[in-house]
Amino acid sequence: MNLVKIRTLKSTDAEALLRFEMDNREWFERHIDARDSAFYSMQGVTDHIAVYLSDFAAGAWHPFVIEDSAGKIVGRANLKDIDLSERSAEVGYRVAESACGQGLATLAVRHLIQEAQSHWNLKQLVAHVYPENIGSAKVLKRCGFLIEPASRQEGMEHEYRFSLSI
Ligand SMILES: CC(C)(COP(=O)(O)OP(=O)(O)OC[C@H]1O[C@@H](n2cnc3c(N)ncnc32)[C@H](O)[C@@H]1OP(=O)(O)O)[C@@H](O)C(=O)NCCC(=O)NCCS
């Protein structure tokens, strides 16, 4: 996709983010854990953004949105649970169903890796993926992540864990 922009989430994104999440709710719920139904309202999304930006200010989370050339939100990507002493974080991402298959998730994960290095000075990234989420696993492998042999951790028996040393 031409002229895609990846930028940090802003407090003024509530309306556009709600639209993105509502348009793709059923699509996301086929691949990842469902959000609480209270999330799907202006108040719910405004609160969600406030928490993310507060965690960003605290150095615990870096939320990004992916915009198409018209400025429409077509995806999200996050550095989650940033641990500055361990120098690690988890990556998460979601792309609108209509924008899939164009390399956006790959672009977003590469952006997360770059930000993890240049902004946060991290050395380890992890990701959790359901085994049936073949597209997501492909994105991670393409970006250099390796599946961990003892991937199934306590409380995460149904997910694979990928990691990347940077
Ligand atoms: C997973 C997801 C982020 C991929 O986004 P995307 O922008 O389509 O990803 P990319 O285009 O960068 O790469 C996806 C690759 O997987 C492939 N792929 C997708 N689904 C596939 C499937 N079921 N079987 C085989 N390959 C598949 C695509 O063809 C593409 O490979 P290619 O570039 O060689 O053609 C997107 O499908 C999504 O948001 N899903 C719902 C939320 C989610 O699962 N998030 C990840 C949680 S771990």
Ligand as a Chemical Component Dictionary entry (heavy atoms), coordinates in Angstrom:
data_LIG
# 
_chem_comp.id                   LIG 
_chem_comp.type                 NON-POLYMER 
_chem_comp.pdbx_formal_charge   0 
_chem_comp.three_letter_code    LIG 
# 
loop_
_chem_comp_atom.comp_id 
_chem_comp_atom.atom_id 
_chem_comp_atom.alt_atom_id 
_chem_comp_atom.type_symbol 
_chem_comp_atom.charge 
_chem_comp_atom.model_Cartn_x 
_chem_comp_atom.model_Cartn_y 
_chem_comp_atom.model_Cartn_z 
_chem_comp_atom.pdbx_ordinal 
LIG C1  C1  C 0 -2.405 -11.354 11.174 1  
LIG C2  C2  C 0 -2.541 -10.001 10.498 2  
LIG C3  C3  C 0 -2.032 -8.930  11.433 3  
LIG C4  C4  C 0 -1.742 -10.015 9.185  4  
LIG O1  O1  O 0 -1.843 -8.717  8.603  5  
LIG P1  P1  P 0 -1.377 -8.433  7.062  6  
LIG O2  O2  O 0 -1.233 -6.976  6.910  7  
LIG O3  O3  O 0 -2.292 -9.152  6.146  8  
LIG O4  O4  O 0 0.037  -9.156  7.049  9  
LIG P2  P2  P 0 1.119  -9.148  5.855  10 
LIG O5  O5  O 0 0.435  -8.770  4.586  11 
LIG O6  O6  O 0 2.272  -8.349  6.286  12 
LIG O7  O7  O 0 1.580  -10.671 5.810  13 
LIG C5  C5  C 0 0.657  -11.726 5.986  14 
LIG C6  C6  C 0 1.166  -12.948 5.240  15 
LIG O8  O8  O 0 0.479  -14.108 5.710  16 
LIG C7  C7  C 0 -0.169 -14.733 4.611  17 
LIG N1  N1  N 0 -1.381 -15.346 5.146  18 
LIG C8  C8  C 0 -2.404 -14.733 5.759  19 
LIG N2  N2  N 0 -3.318 -15.649 6.139  20 
LIG C9  C9  C 0 -2.837 -16.856 5.748  21 
LIG C10 C10 C 0 -3.330 -18.175 5.848  22 
LIG N3  N3  N 0 -4.489 -18.456 6.440  23 
LIG N4  N4  N 0 -2.564 -19.179 5.351  24 
LIG C11 C11 C 0 -1.370 -18.922 4.761  25 
LIG N5  N5  N 0 -0.855 -17.668 4.636  26 
LIG C12 C12 C 0 -1.599 -16.666 5.128  27 
LIG C13 C13 C 0 -0.403 -13.642 3.613  28 
LIG O9  O9  O 0 -0.593 -14.147 2.322  29 
LIG C14 C14 C 0 0.908  -12.863 3.756  30 
LIG O10 O10 O 0 1.966  -13.546 3.143  31 
LIG P3  P3  P 0 2.611  -12.998 1.753  32 
LIG O11 O11 O 0 3.028  -11.590 2.001  33 
LIG O12 O12 O 0 3.766  -13.926 1.507  34 
LIG O13 O13 O 0 1.511  -13.116 0.740  35 
LIG C15 C15 C 0 -4.040 -9.711  10.148 36 
LIG O14 O14 O 0 -4.555 -10.821 9.462  37 
LIG C16 C16 C 0 -4.913 -9.425  11.358 38 
LIG O15 O15 O 0 -4.975 -8.297  11.834 39 
LIG N6  N6  N 0 -5.582 -10.447 11.891 40 
LIG C17 C17 C 0 -6.460 -10.253 13.047 41 
LIG C18 C18 C 0 -5.707 -9.821  14.306 42 
LIG C19 C19 C 0 -4.505 -10.702 14.579 43 
LIG O16 O16 O 0 -4.523 -11.900 14.350 44 
LIG N7  N7  N 0 -3.420 -10.097 15.091 45 
LIG C20 C20 C 0 -2.197 -10.813 15.419 46 
LIG C21 C21 C 0 -2.276 -11.409 16.785 47 
LIG S1  S1  S 0 -0.844 -12.368 17.180 48 
# 
loop_
_chem_comp_bond.comp_id 
_chem_comp_bond.atom_id_1 
_chem_comp_bond.atom_id_2 
_chem_comp_bond.value_order 
_chem_comp_bond.pdbx_ordinal 
LIG C1  C2  SING 1  
LIG C2  C3  SING 2  
LIG C2  C4  SING 3  
LIG C2  C15 SING 4  
LIG C4  O1  SING 5  
LIG O1  P1  SING 6  
LIG P1  O2  DOUB 7  
LIG P1  O3  SING 8  
LIG P1  O4  SING 9  
LIG O4  P2  SING 10 
LIG P2  O5  DOUB 11 
LIG P2  O6  SING 12 
LIG P2  O7  SING 13 
LIG O7  C5  SING 14 
LIG C5  C6  SING 15 
LIG C6  O8  SING 16 
LIG C6  C14 SING 17 
LIG O8  C7  SING 18 
LIG C7  N1  SING 19 
LIG C7  C13 SING 20 
LIG N1  C8  SING 21 
LIG N1  C12 SING 22 
LIG C8  N2  DOUB 23 
LIG N2  C9  SING 24 
LIG C9  C10 SING 25 
LIG C9  C12 DOUB 26 
LIG C10 N3  SING 27 
LIG C10 N4  DOUB 28 
LIG N4  C11 SING 29 
LIG C11 N5  DOUB 30 
LIG N5  C12 SING 31 
LIG C13 O9  SING 32 
LIG C13 C14 SING 33 
LIG C14 O10 SING 34 
LIG O10 P3  SING 35 
LIG P3  O11 DOUB 36 
LIG P3  O12 SING 37 
LIG P3  O13 SING 38 
LIG C15 O14 SING 39 
LIG C15 C16 SING 40 
LIG C16 O15 DOUB 41 
LIG C16 N6  SING 42 
LIG N6  C17 SING 43 
LIG C17 C18 SING 44 
LIG C18 C19 SING 45 
LIG C19 O16 DOUB 46 
LIG C19 N7  SING 47 
LIG N7  C20 SING 48 
LIG C20 C21 SING 49 
LIG C21 S1  SING 50 
# 
